[in-house]
Amino acid sequence: DQAIELNVDQTRVFQRDRCFFLQEEVNLRDTYIITAGIRADKSDRNGDVDKFYFYPKASVAWNMSNENFWGIDEISNLKLRAAFGQTGNLSTFGAKFTSLQPSNIAGLGGVLLTSTRGVEDLKPERQTEIEAGFDASLRSGFASLEVTAYHKEIQDMLLQRELEPSTGFDFESFNAGSMWNRGVEVGLNLKPLNNRRFQWTSSINFWKNWSEVTDLPVPAFDVSGGGFGTSLAIYRIEEGQSATQIVG
């Protein structure tokens, strides 16, 4: 209490999440496999801590090589599959609270508001993804192939916007904006040699992703901590552009 220079540093993180999950799967002779489920989450990192957010999912797979009409002996397995699912992404910790920071005025310790205003109506980002593909393998075990294409939509993105100086704050978080990701993934596994004394396994993977920010209700902004500044290169989030673009 006699100190002239006062610095206070305290970090206390306490988060409570609650959820329930229901899922049902139907498997008919390992030929038709159908799965459906739903998850409900609530968290104290949301504005309404008592509200459940529901995320459904479903998938279907058809193993054609188990059908009676299948007559390609060289291919031991050919399975077509498709899936749909939703999930959520929580806001950063403390985004819904207005925090205090220590201050020193004329040798007296105190606290002041930070420049970021808490928001009480924050909700999770919602991500919806659809994917489809197939798995195939040769009876000899020489090769197996996996191919998947996907498309993901992200709504109610968690962003930060500047405020009028008259509010007494500089920034606040909010839900707005949207973007999509789509791409393809290919995996090829080979066994050129396979006997009792020697086995050679080779895996080749390829993937490609495209993205676009379709709605951004704030001006384009640079991602802090990424890149080396605009004089060389930096990541920038901009409407109508890829979410991974690098500008200089």
C-alpha positions in Angstrom: 0.0 0.0 0.0 3.1 2.3 0.1 4.2 1.5 -3.5 4.5 4.3 -6.1 4.7 1.9 -9.0 1.9 -0.6 -9.0 1.4 -3.4 -11.6 -1.2 -6.1 -11.2 -1.3 -9.2 -13.3 -3.9 -11.9 -12.8 -5.2 -14.6 -15.2 -8.2 -16.7 -14.2 -9.9 -18.8 -16.8 -13.1 -20.8 -15.9 -15.3 -22.1 -18.7 -18.4 -24.3 -18.4 -19.8 -26.2 -21.3 -22.8 -28.5 -21.4 -24.0 -30.7 -24.3 -25.9 -33.8 -25.2 -25.5 -36.1 -28.2 -27.9 -38.6 -29.9 -26.9 -40.9 -32.7 -28.4 -43.9 -34.5 -26.7 -46.2 -37.0 -28.2 -48.8 -39.3 -26.0 -51.4 -40.9 -27.6 -53.9 -43.4 -25.2 -56.7 -44.3 -22.3 -54.2 -44.4 -23.8 -53.0 -47.7 -26.0 -50.1 -46.6 -24.8 -48.1 -43.7 -26.8 -45.1 -42.6 -26.0 -42.8 -39.6 -27.9 -39.9 -38.2 -27.3 -37.8 -35.2 -27.6 -34.5 -33.5 -25.6 -32.6 -30.9 -26.7 -29.7 -28.7 -24.2 -27.4 -27.0 -24.4 -24.5 -24.6 -21.5 -22.6 -23.1 -20.8 -19.7 -20.9 -18.7 -18.2 -23.7 -22.0 -17.6 -25.5 -24.1 -14.5 -24.8 -27.0 -16.6 -23.6 -25.5 -19.2 -21.4 -28.7 -21.2 -21.1 -29.5 -21.5 -24.9 -28.7 -24.8 -26.7 -27.4 -24.6 -30.2 -28.3 -27.7 -32.3 -26.0 -29.3 -34.9 -27.3 -32.2 -36.9 -25.4 -34.7 -39.0 -26.1 -37.6 -41.3 -24.1 -40.0 -43.5 -24.8 -42.8 -46.0 -22.5 -45.4 -47.5 -23.2 -48.1 -50.2 -20.8 -50.9 -50.5 -21.4 -51.9 -54.1 -19.0 -54.8 -54.0 -21.3 -56.7 -51.6 -24.2 -56.7 -54.0 -25.2 -59.8 -55.8 -24.8 -58.2 -59.2 -21.1 -57.3 -58.5 -18.9 -59.2 -61.0 -15.5 -57.5 -61.0 -13.3 -60.0 -59.3 -10.2 -57.8 -59.4 -11.9 -55.1 -57.2 -12.6 -56.4 -53.7 -14.1 -53.3 -52.4 -16.0 -50.3 -53.9 -17.9 -48.1 -51.5 -19.7 -44.9 -52.3 -20.3 -42.4 -49.4 -21.8 -39.0 -48.7 -22.2 -37.0 -45.5 -23.7 -33.8 -44.1 -22.9 -32.2 -40.8 -22.9 -28.9 -38.8 -20.7 -27.7 -36.0 -20.1 -24.5 -34.1 -17.1 -22.4 -33.1 -17.1 -20.5 -29.8 -16.1 -16.8 -29.4 -12.8 -16.0 -27.9 -12.6 -16.1 -24.1 -13.8 -12.8 -22.5 -15.3 -11.4 -25.7 -18.7 -10.9 -24.1 -17.2 -9.2 -21.0 -15.9 -5.6 -20.6 -12.6 -6.1 -18.7 -10.7 -3.9 -16.3 -7.0 -3.1 -16.3 -4.9 -1.7 -13.4 -4.1 2.0 -13.4 -2.0 4.4 -11.3 -3.0 8.0 -10.8 -1.0 10.3 -8.5 0.5 7.3 -6.8 -2.9 5.8 -6.1 -3.8 2.4 -7.5 -7.0 1.8 -9.4 -8.6 0.2 -12.4 -9.8 1.5 -15.8 -11.9 0.1 -18.6 -10.1 -1.5 -21.5 -10.7 -0.3 -25.0 -12.7 -3.4 -26.0 -16.4 -3.5 -25.1 -18.1 -6.7 -24.1 -21.1 -8.0 -26.1 -23.9 -9.9 -24.5 -25.6 -11.4 -27.5 -22.7 -13.3 -29.1 -23.4 -16.8 -30.5 -21.2 -19.5 -32.1 -20.2 -19.5 -35.7 -22.1 -22.1 -37.6 -20.3 -24.3 -40.1 -22.2 -26.6 -42.5 -20.3 -29.1 -44.6 -21.3 -31.6 -47.3 -18.9 -34.2 -48.7 -19.0 -37.1 -51.0 -16.5 -39.7 -52.3 -15.6 -43.3 -52.8 -13.2 -46.0 -51.5 -11.8 -48.7 -53.7 -9.2 -51.5 -53.3 -7.9 -54.3 -55.4 -8.3 -57.9 -54.3 -4.6 -58.5 -54.6 -3.9 -55.8 -52.0 -1.6 -54.0 -54.5 -3.5 -50.7 -54.3 -6.3 -48.8 -52.6 -7.8 -45.4 -53.4 -9.7 -42.8 -51.4 -11.3 -39.8 -53.1 -13.3 -37.1 -51.2 -14.8 -33.8 -52.4 -16.3 -31.3 -49.9 -18.0 -28.0 -49.6 -18.2 -26.0 -46.3 -20.3 -22.9 -45.6 -19.5 -20.7 -42.5 -22.2 -18.3 -41.3 -22.3 -15.8 -38.4 -18.5 -15.4 -38.4 -17.0 -13.9 -35.2 -15.5 -10.6 -36.2 -14.3 -7.4 -34.6 -15.3 -3.9 -35.5 -14.2 -0.4 -34.6 -16.5 1.8 -32.6 -17.2 5.5 -32.5 -14.8 7.2 -30.1 -17.8 8.8 -28.3 -18.8 5.3 -27.0 -15.6 5.3 -24.9 -14.5 2.1 -26.5 -12.4 1.2 -29.6 -13.5 -2.3 -30.5 -16.2 -5.0 -30.0 -16.9 -8.5 -31.3 -20.0 -9.4 -33.2 -21.5 -12.1 -35.4 -21.7 -11.3 -39.1 -20.3 -12.3 -42.5 -19.9 -15.6 -44.3 -17.4 -17.6 -46.4 -17.0 -21.0 -48.0 -14.3 -23.6 -48.4 -14.4 -26.3 -51.0 -11.8 -28.8 -52.1 -10.8 -32.4 -52.9 -8.6 -34.9 -51.1 -7.1 -38.0 -52.8 -5.1 -40.8 -51.1 -3.4 -43.7 -53.0 -1.8 -46.5 -51.0 0.4 -49.0 -52.9 2.1 -52.2 -52.0 4.6 -52.9 -54.9 6.2 -55.8 -53.0 4.5 -57.9 -50.4 5.9 -61.3 -49.3 7.0 -63.0 -46.2 10.5 -61.6 -46.2 10.0 -58.1 -47.6 7.1 -55.6 -47.7 7.1 -52.2 -49.4 4.2 -49.8 -48.7 4.0 -46.4 -50.5 1.4 -43.7 -49.8 0.6 -40.7 -52.1 -1.6 -37.9 -50.9 -3.0 -34.9 -52.7 -5.3 -32.2 -51.6 -6.5 -28.8 -53.0 -8.6 -26.2 -51.2 -10.4 -23.1 -52.5 -12.1 -20.5 -50.4 -13.9 -17.1 -50.7 -15.1 -14.5 -48.2 -18.6 -13.9 -49.6 -19.8 -11.3 -47.0 -17.6 -9.1 -44.8 -19.5 -6.2 -43.1 -16.2 -4.5 -42.0 -13.4 -3.1 -44.1 -10.7 -5.5 -45.4 -8.2 -6.1 -42.6 -4.7 -7.7 -42.2 -4.4 -10.8 -40.0 -2.2 -9.8 -37.0 0.8 -12.0 -36.5 0.8 -13.4 -40.0 3.3 -12.5 -42.7 6.0 -9.8 -42.7 4.0 -6.5 -43.2 2.6 -5.1 -46.4 6.1 -4.1 -47.6 6.8 -7.9 -48.1 3.7 -10.0 -47.7 0.8 -10.4 -45.2 -2.5 -12.3 -44.9 -5.5 -10.1 -45.7 -9.2 -10.9 -45.2 -11.2 -9.2 -47.9 -14.7 -9.7 -49.4 -14.8 -11.5 -52.7 -11.2 -12.8 -52.2 -9.7 -16.0 -50.9 -9.4 -16.3 -47.1 -5.8 -17.3 -47.6 -4.7 -14.5 -49.9 -1.3 -12.9 -49.3 -0.8 -9.3 -50.4 2.2 -7.0 -50.4 
